[in-house]
Amino acid sequence: MAYVATEELLKHGESVFKMVITASMRTLELDTRGENLVHAGPHAKHTTVALQEMMEGKVTYEVLVDKDKKKGTK
């Protein structure tokens, strides 16, 4: 199994929790589509591929803000 340093991964994002969610969502996407954005061996696990993609900056996250909540309406 490949080792991905947490400290290196955090250089690409501000929150461990957001990084975990991003990696999880990307892993699920790889499970359904199977299109890697990085070179990975044929037996590489999708979780490892997702983390490598994040390390290389090929997968990022974006915080979406609901316009109604931002204005203070319900």
N, CA, C and O atoms as CSV, one atom per row, in Angstrom:
chain,resi,resn,atom,element,x,y,z
A,1,MET,N,N,0.850,-1.171,0.000
A,1,MET,CA,C,0.000,0.000,0.000
A,1,MET,C,C,0.894,1.232,0.000
A,1,MET,O,O,1.914,1.265,0.689
A,2,ALA,N,N,0.517,2.231,-0.762
A,2,ALA,CA,C,1.277,3.471,-0.849
A,2,ALA,C,C,1.053,4.308,0.405
A,2,ALA,O,O,-0.030,4.308,0.990
A,3,TYR,N,N,2.102,5.017,0.800
A,3,TYR,CA,C,2.018,5.889,1.963
A,3,TYR,C,C,1.841,7.321,1.488
A,3,TYR,O,O,2.605,7.799,0.650
A,4,VAL,N,N,0.849,7.998,2.014
A,4,VAL,CA,C,0.627,9.406,1.694
A,4,VAL,C,C,0.750,10.183,2.997
A,4,VAL,O,O,-0.026,9.972,3.930
A,5,ALA,N,N,1.727,11.081,3.058
A,5,ALA,CA,C,1.970,11.854,4.274
A,5,ALA,C,C,0.845,12.863,4.486
A,5,ALA,O,O,0.512,13.633,3.585
A,6,THR,N,N,0.275,12.851,5.662
A,6,THR,CA,C,-0.815,13.760,5.994
A,6,THR,C,C,-0.369,15.213,5.881
A,6,THR,O,O,-1.119,16.068,5.410
A,7,GLU,N,N,0.865,15.485,6.320
A,7,GLU,CA,C,1.378,16.850,6.265
A,7,GLU,C,C,1.456,17.352,4.824
A,7,GLU,O,O,1.133,18.506,4.545
A,8,GLU,N,N,1.883,16.486,3.919
A,8,GLU,CA,C,1.962,16.861,2.510
A,8,GLU,C,C,0.564,17.087,1.933
A,8,GLU,O,O,0.348,18.010,1.148
A,9,LEU,N,N,-0.364,16.250,2.325
A,9,LEU,CA,C,-1.729,16.371,1.832
A,9,LEU,C,C,-2.373,17.674,2.310
A,9,LEU,O,O,-3.121,18.309,1.566
A,10,LEU,N,N,-2.085,18.066,3.540
A,10,LEU,CA,C,-2.670,19.288,4.095
A,10,LEU,C,C,-2.138,20.554,3.430
A,10,LEU,O,O,-2.735,21.622,3.570
A,11,LYS,N,N,-1.030,20.449,2.714
A,11,LYS,CA,C,-0.527,21.607,1.975
A,11,LYS,C,C,-1.470,21.973,0.831
A,11,LYS,O,O,-1.410,23.079,0.295
A,12,HIS,N,N,-2.338,21.034,0.466
A,12,HIS,CA,C,-3.263,21.247,-0.640
A,12,HIS,C,C,-4.673,21.589,-0.169
A,12,HIS,O,O,-5.588,21.700,-0.984
A,13,GLY,N,N,-4.854,21.756,1.130
A,13,GLY,CA,C,-6.166,22.087,1.678
A,13,GLY,C,C,-6.028,22.562,3.107
A,13,GLY,O,O,-4.984,22.374,3.732
A,14,GLU,N,N,-7.078,23.176,3.626
A,14,GLU,CA,C,-6.967,23.760,4.954
A,14,GLU,C,C,-7.535,22.892,6.071
A,14,GLU,O,O,-7.283,23.163,7.245
A,15,SER,N,N,-8.290,21.865,5.732
A,15,SER,CA,C,-8.975,21.086,6.753
A,15,SER,C,C,-8.852,19.588,6.483
A,15,SER,O,O,-9.080,19.119,5.369
A,16,VAL,N,N,-8.489,18.860,7.521
A,16,VAL,CA,C,-8.402,17.403,7.405
A,16,VAL,C,C,-9.769,16.833,7.053
A,16,VAL,O,O,-9.869,15.914,6.240
A,17,PHE,N,N,-10.805,17.363,7.651
A,17,PHE,CA,C,-12.152,16.847,7.436
A,17,PHE,C,C,-12.609,17.052,5.993
A,17,PHE,O,O,-13.220,16.163,5.400
A,18,LYS,N,N,-12.314,18.219,5.433
A,18,LYS,CA,C,-12.664,18.473,4.037
A,18,LYS,C,C,-11.869,17.569,3.106
A,18,LYS,O,O,-12.380,17.113,2.083
A,19,MET,N,N,-10.624,17.315,3.464
A,19,MET,CA,C,-9.788,16.443,2.639
A,19,MET,C,C,-10.315,15.003,2.672
A,19,MET,O,O,-10.303,14.313,1.653
A,20,VAL,N,N,-10.772,14.559,3.831
A,20,VAL,CA,C,-11.326,13.209,3.957
A,20,VAL,C,C,-12.589,13.070,3.109
A,20,VAL,O,O,-12.761,12.078,2.401
A,21,ILE,N,N,-13.461,14.057,3.184
A,21,ILE,CA,C,-14.694,14.027,2.393
A,21,ILE,C,C,-14.370,14.042,0.904
A,21,ILE,O,O,-14.970,13.300,0.126
A,22,THR,N,N,-13.421,14.886,0.509
A,22,THR,CA,C,-13.027,14.970,-0.897
A,22,THR,C,C,-12.466,13.644,-1.382
A,22,THR,O,O,-12.833,13.168,-2.457
A,23,ALA,N,N,-11.575,13.045,-0.594
A,23,ALA,CA,C,-10.989,11.757,-0.976
A,23,ALA,C,C,-12.062,10.677,-1.055
A,23,ALA,O,O,-12.038,9.837,-1.954
A,24,SER,N,N,-12.995,10.701,-0.122
A,24,SER,CA,C,-14.078,9.721,-0.115
A,24,SER,C,C,-14.957,9.855,-1.351
A,24,SER,O,O,-15.298,8.860,-1.990
A,25,MET,N,N,-15.320,11.083,-1.682
A,25,MET,CA,C,-16.171,11.307,-2.855
A,25,MET,C,C,-15.443,10.928,-4.144
A,25,MET,O,O,-16.040,10.361,-5.059
A,26,ARG,N,N,-14.160,11.243,-4.209
A,26,ARG,CA,C,-13.387,10.894,-5.405
A,26,ARG,C,C,-13.235,9.378,-5.517
A,26,ARG,O,O,-13.270,8.835,-6.621
A,27,THR,N,N,-13.067,8.694,-4.389
A,27,THR,CA,C,-12.971,7.234,-4.399
A,27,THR,C,C,-14.256,6.619,-4.938
A,27,THR,O,O,-14.207,5.692,-5.746
A,28,LEU,N,N,-15.397,7.125,-4.501
A,28,LEU,CA,C,-16.678,6.630,-5.010
A,28,LEU,C,C,-16.810,6.886,-6.506
A,28,LEU,O,O,-17.335,6.052,-7.243
A,29,GLU,N,N,-16.333,8.041,-6.945
A,29,GLU,CA,C,-16.369,8.360,-8.370
A,29,GLU,C,C,-15.480,7.400,-9.164
A,29,GLU,O,O,-15.855,6.958,-10.250
A,30,LEU,N,N,-14.313,7.082,-8.625
A,30,LEU,CA,C,-13.419,6.126,-9.287
A,30,LEU,C,C,-14.045,4.736,-9.334
A,30,LEU,O,O,-13.846,3.994,-10.296
A,31,ASP,N,N,-14.796,4.387,-8.304
A,31,ASP,CA,C,-15.471,3.083,-8.278
A,31,ASP,C,C,-16.480,2.953,-9.410
A,31,ASP,O,O,-16.652,1.871,-9.972
A,32,THR,N,N,-17.148,4.053,-9.745
A,32,THR,CA,C,-18.184,3.979,-10.776
A,32,THR,C,C,-17.647,4.223,-12.181
A,32,THR,O,O,-18.077,3.570,-13.131
A,33,ARG,N,N,-16.712,5.158,-12.317
A,33,ARG,CA,C,-16.201,5.502,-13.647
A,33,ARG,C,C,-14.853,4.873,-13.952
A,33,ARG,O,O,-14.609,4.430,-15.075
A,34,GLY,N,N,-13.983,4.833,-12.963
A,34,GLY,CA,C,-12.691,4.197,-13.140
A,34,GLY,C,C,-11.677,4.959,-13.975
A,34,GLY,O,O,-10.737,4.352,-14.488
A,35,GLU,N,N,-11.836,6.278,-14.132
A,35,GLU,CA,C,-10.900,7.075,-14.915
A,35,GLU,C,C,-9.905,7.774,-13.988
A,35,GLU,O,O,-10.259,8.736,-13.306
A,36,ASN,N,N,-8.662,7.291,-13.963
A,36,ASN,CA,C,-7.628,7.886,-13.121
A,36,ASN,C,C,-7.083,9.151,-13.763
A,36,ASN,O,O,-6.956,9.229,-14.985
A,37,LEU,N,N,-6.761,10.139,-12.941
A,37,LEU,CA,C,-6.136,11.366,-13.420
A,37,LEU,C,C,-4.623,11.322,-13.258
A,37,LEU,O,O,-3.917,12.210,-13.735
A,38,VAL,N,N,-4.127,10.291,-12.585
A,38,VAL,CA,C,-2.690,10.100,-12.399
A,38,VAL,C,C,-2.320,8.704,-12.866
A,38,VAL,O,O,-3.176,7.829,-12.992
A,39,HIS,N,N,-1.037,8.509,-13.120
A,39,HIS,CA,C,-0.581,7.180,-13.506
A,39,HIS,C,C,-0.561,6.299,-12.259
A,39,HIS,O,O,0.112,6.610,-11.276
A,40,ALA,N,N,-1.292,5.218,-12.311
A,40,ALA,CA,C,-1.343,4.271,-11.194
A,40,ALA,C,C,-1.269,2.866,-11.764
A,40,ALA,O,O,-1.726,2.605,-12.877
A,41,GLY,N,N,-0.699,1.984,-11.001
A,41,GLY,CA,C,-0.594,0.606,-11.455
A,41,GLY,C,C,-1.956,-0.041,-11.593
A,41,GLY,O,O,-2.954,0.480,-11.095
A,42,PRO,N,N,-1.997,-1.172,-12.267
A,42,PRO,CA,C,-3.281,-1.843,-12.497
A,42,PRO,C,C,-3.941,-2.356,-11.214
A,42,PRO,O,O,-5.147,-2.600,-11.187
A,43,HIS,N,N,-3.150,-2.517,-10.162
A,43,HIS,CA,C,-3.693,-3.043,-8.908
A,43,HIS,C,C,-3.808,-1.965,-7.830
A,43,HIS,O,O,-4.032,-2.278,-6.661
A,44,ALA,N,N,-3.657,-0.705,-8.216
A,44,ALA,CA,C,-3.746,0.391,-7.247
A,44,ALA,C,C,-5.183,0.523,-6.746
A,44,ALA,O,O,-6.136,0.462,-7.522
A,45,LYS,N,N,-5.312,0.701,-5.457
A,45,LYS,CA,C,-6.644,0.865,-4.869
A,45,LYS,C,C,-7.159,2.271,-5.156
A,45,LYS,O,O,-6.382,3.220,-5.264
A,46,HIS,N,N,-8.459,2.388,-5.275
A,46,HIS,CA,C,-9.061,3.676,-5.608
A,46,HIS,C,C,-8.796,4.733,-4.542
A,46,HIS,O,O,-8.673,5.915,-4.862
A,47,THR,N,N,-8.710,4.326,-3.301
A,47,THR,CA,C,-8.413,5.282,-2.234
A,47,THR,C,C,-7.026,5.876,-2.421
A,47,THR,O,O,-6.837,7.084,-2.279
A,48,THR,N,N,-6.066,5.033,-2.738
A,48,THR,CA,C,-4.700,5.491,-2.968
A,48,THR,C,C,-4.637,6.414,-4.179
A,48,THR,O,O,-3.954,7.437,-4.147
A,49,VAL,N,N,-5.341,6.058,-5.233
A,49,VAL,CA,C,-5.368,6.885,-6.442
A,49,VAL,C,C,-5.973,8.253,-6.122
A,49,VAL,O,O,-5.451,9.278,-6.559
A,50,ALA,N,N,-7.065,8.274,-5.367
A,50,ALA,CA,C,-7.717,9.536,-5.003
A,50,ALA,C,C,-6.764,10.430,-4.215
A,50,ALA,O,O,-6.702,11.635,-4.464
A,51,LEU,N,N,-6.028,9.861,-3.276
A,51,LEU,CA,C,-5.078,10.646,-2.485
A,51,LEU,C,C,-3.931,11.154,-3.348
A,51,LEU,O,O,-3.486,12.290,-3.176
A,52,GLN,N,N,-3.448,10.336,-4.267
A,52,GLN,CA,C,-2.383,10.772,-5.173
A,52,GLN,C,C,-2.869,11.921,-6.059
A,52,GLN,O,O,-2.135,12.878,-6.304
A,53,GLU,N,N,-4.096,11.821,-6.531
A,53,GLU,CA,C,-4.665,12.886,-7.357
A,53,GLU,C,C,-4.752,14.193,-6.572
A,53,GLU,O,O,-4.493,15.269,-7.111
A,54,MET,N,N,-5.116,14.091,-5.304
A,54,MET,CA,C,-5.194,15.276,-4.460
A,54,MET,C,C,-3.807,15.858,-4.215
A,54,MET,O,O,-3.635,17.077,-4.225
A,55,MET,N,N,-2.818,14.997,-3.997
A,55,MET,CA,C,-1.443,15.446,-3.771
A,55,MET,C,C,-0.909,16.202,-4.979
A,55,MET,O,O,-0.167,17.172,-4.828
A,56,GLU,N,N,-1.279,15.768,-6.167
A,56,GLU,CA,C,-0.800,16.401,-7.392
A,56,GLU,C,C,-1.664,17.594,-7.808
A,56,GLU,O,O,-1.400,18.231,-8.828
A,57,GLY,N,N,-2.694,17.891,-7.015
A,57,GLY,CA,C,-3.537,19.042,-7.303
A,57,GLY,C,C,-4.525,18.834,-8.438
A,57,GLY,O,O,-5.074,19.799,-8.970
A,58,LYS,N,N,-4.755,17.587,-8.810
A,58,LYS,CA,C,-5.681,17.299,-9.907
A,58,LYS,C,C,-7.116,17.161,-9.421
A,58,LYS,O,O,-8.055,17.203,-10.217
A,59,VAL,N,N,-7.284,16.996,-8.115
A,59,VAL,CA,C,-8.616,16.937,-7.512
A,59,VAL,C,C,-8.620,17.917,-6.349
A,59,VAL,O,O,-7.766,17.853,-5.464
A,60,THR,N,N,-9.584,18.820,-6.361
A,60,THR,CA,C,-9.722,19.798,-5.286
A,60,THR,C,C,-11.183,19.837,-4.841
A,60,THR,O,O,-12.034,19.153,-5.410
A,61,TYR,N,N,-11.458,20.627,-3.837
A,61,TYR,CA,C,-12.839,20.782,-3.395
A,61,TYR,C,C,-13.206,22.257,-3.440
A,61,TYR,O,O,-12.345,23.137,-3.411
A,62,GLU,N,N,-14.491,22.498,-3.510
A,62,GLU,CA,C,-15.010,23.860,-3.538
A,62,GLU,C,C,-16.191,23.923,-2.583
A,62,GLU,O,O,-17.084,23.077,-2.636
A,63,VAL,N,N,-16.196,24.913,-1.722
A,63,VAL,CA,C,-17.296,25.089,-0.779
A,63,VAL,C,C,-18.396,25.867,-1.484
A,63,VAL,O,O,-18.183,26.991,-1.938
A,64,LEU,N,N,-19.565,25.263,-1.569
A,64,LEU,CA,C,-20.711,25.913,-2.197
A,64,LEU,C,C,-21.565,26.558,-1.117
A,64,LEU,O,O,-21.866,25.935,-0.099
A,65,VAL,N,N,-21.949,27.790,-1.339
A,65,VAL,CA,C,-22.757,28.527,-0.371
A,65,VAL,C,C,-24.138,28.735,-0.968
A,65,VAL,O,O,-24.281,29.217,-2.091
A,66,ASP,N,N,-25.151,28.365,-0.197
A,66,ASP,CA,C,-26.532,28.577,-0.615
A,66,ASP,C,C,-26.833,30.073,-0.538
A,66,ASP,O,O,-26.676,30.681,0.521
A,67,LYS,N,N,-27.258,30.664,-1.635
A,67,LYS,CA,C,-27.504,32.105,-1.684
A,67,LYS,C,C,-28.555,32.541,-0.677
A,67,LYS,O,O,-28.436,33.619,-0.094
A,68,ASP,N,N,-29.591,31.721,-0.458
A,68,ASP,CA,C,-30.640,32.075,0.496
A,68,ASP,C,C,-30.100,32.112,1.917
A,68,ASP,O,O,-30.448,33.004,2.691
A,69,LYS,N,N,-29.259,31.158,2.264
A,69,LYS,CA,C,-28.695,31.133,3.612
A,69,LYS,C,C,-27.726,32.289,3.812
A,69,LYS,O,O,-27.623,32.842,4.907
A,70,LYS,N,N,-27.023,32.645,2.756
A,70,LYS,CA,C,-26.075,33.743,2.848
A,70,LYS,C,C,-26.796,35.062,3.125
A,70,LYS,O,O,-26.272,35.918,3.838
A,71,LYS,N,N,-27.992,35.227,2.567
A,71,LYS,CA,C,-28.775,36.443,2.770
A,71,LYS,C,C,-29.486,36.446,4.122
A,71,LYS,O,O,-29.976,37.484,4.564
A,72,GLY,N,N,-29.541,35.302,4.769
A,72,GLY,CA,C,-30.200,35.227,6.056
A,72,GLY,C,C,-31.660,34.846,5.978
A,72,GLY,O,O,-32.366,34.941,6.981
A,73,THR,N,N,-32.140,34.418,4.820
A,73,THR,CA,C,-33.534,33.999,4.688
A,73,THR,C,C,-33.635,32.500,4.888
A,73,THR,O,O,-32.640,31.778,4.820
A,74,LYS,N,N,-34.851,32.045,5.134
A,74,LYS,CA,C,-35.054,30.614,5.369
A,74,LYS,C,C,-35.488,29.922,4.133
A,74,LYS,O,O,-35.706,28.711,4.148
